[in-house]
Amino acid sequence: MRVNRIVFGLFLGAVVFYIFLFLLLVNKETVFTLIMFNFLFISLTFPLNGTLQRKIGMLLIGNIIGLFWTHIFSLFATTVCSYFGGFYNALFMILSPFLNLIWIVSFWSISLTVLTTSKTKKRD
């Protein structure tokens, strides 16, 4: 049963990836970040317990957050680079993967919290 969920998750991730790939407003960095996010989310979260609808919903919310994050970050980088010069462009190129990792790890940990069920047992 868990293998079916992983296959379905990979299929869903591929569909979402191709949708984002063919949008003209999405740059290459965003596509690469979303590919990395989808691969990590599907491979680490889909084998866990939880409903498939909740996992798919969290995956789609994560993709939307990733789109907004990279879009806002690219607007910020463009503004700062045009104001301060080319040195900051190199700085943003170096810091961009680390800043993208921040939202990926944060969202993944929040999704683990959402997917787990709270079970309280009384100790005798």
C-alpha positions in Angstrom: 0.0 0.0 0.0 2.8 2.4 0.8 4.4 1.8 -2.6 1.2 2.8 -4.3 1.3 6.1 -2.4 4.9 6.8 -3.4 4.1 6.0 -7.0 1.1 8.3 -6.9 3.1 11.0 -5.2 5.8 10.8 -7.8 3.2 11.0 -10.5 1.6 14.0 -8.9 5.0 15.6 -8.4 5.8 15.1 -12.1 2.5 16.6 -13.2 3.0 19.7 -11.0 6.6 19.9 -12.2 5.5 20.0 -15.9 2.8 22.5 -15.2 5.4 24.8 -13.6 7.9 24.1 -16.3 5.7 25.3 -19.1 4.6 28.5 -17.4 6.5 31.3 -19.0 6.8 33.4 -15.8 8.7 30.9 -13.8 12.5 31.1 -14.0 15.0 28.2 -14.0 15.9 28.6 -10.3 12.2 28.3 -9.3 11.8 25.2 -11.4 14.9 23.6 -9.9 13.9 24.5 -6.3 10.4 23.1 -6.8 11.9 19.9 -8.3 14.1 19.5 -5.3 11.2 20.2 -2.9 8.8 17.8 -4.6 11.4 15.0 -4.7 12.2 15.5 -1.0 8.6 15.9 0.1 7.4 12.9 -1.8 10.2 10.6 -0.9 10.2 11.5 2.8 6.5 12.2 3.6 4.4 9.9 1.4 5.6 6.7 3.1 4.5 8.1 6.5 1.0 7.5 8.0 -1.7 10.0 7.1 -4.4 10.4 4.6 -3.4 10.8 0.9 -5.6 13.9 0.6 -3.8 15.6 3.4 -0.4 14.8 1.8 -1.4 16.0 -1.6 -2.8 19.2 -0.1 0.4 19.8 1.8 2.4 19.2 -1.4 0.3 21.7 -3.3 0.5 24.3 -0.5 4.3 23.8 -0.4 4.5 24.4 -4.2 2.5 27.6 -3.9 4.7 28.8 -1.0 7.8 27.9 -3.1 6.5 29.9 -6.0 5.8 33.0 -3.9 9.1 32.7 -2.0 11.2 32.5 -5.1 9.3 35.2 -6.9 9.6 37.7 -3.9 13.2 36.7 -3.5 14.0 37.4 -7.2 12.2 40.7 -7.1 14.2 41.7 -4.0 17.5 40.5 -5.6 16.7 42.5 -8.8 15.9 45.6 -6.9 19.0 45.5 -4.7 21.3 44.6 -7.6 20.0 47.5 -9.7 20.4 49.9 -6.8 23.8 48.7 -5.4 25.5 47.2 -8.4 26.8 43.8 -9.6 28.6 42.7 -6.4 25.2 42.0 -4.8 24.2 39.8 -7.8 27.1 37.4 -7.0 26.1 37.5 -3.3 22.5 36.6 -4.1 23.7 33.7 -6.4 25.7 32.3 -3.5 23.0 32.8 -0.8 20.0 31.7 -2.9 20.3 27.9 -2.4 20.7 28.4 1.4 17.7 30.7 1.5 15.6 28.3 -0.5 16.7 25.5 1.9 15.2 27.5 4.7 11.6 27.4 3.4 12.0 23.8 2.3 13.1 22.5 5.7 10.6 24.7 7.5 7.7 23.6 5.4 8.7 20.0 5.6 8.8 20.1 9.4 5.5 21.8 9.6 4.0 19.2 7.2 5.3 16.5 9.5 3.5 18.1 12.4 0.3 18.3 10.4 0.5 14.7 9.2 1.1 13.1 12.6 -1.8 12.3 14.8 -1.6 13.2 18.4 -2.0 10.1 20.6 -2.0 10.5 24.3 -1.8 7.4 26.5 -2.5 7.3 30.2 0.3 5.9 32.3 -0.7 3.7 35.1 
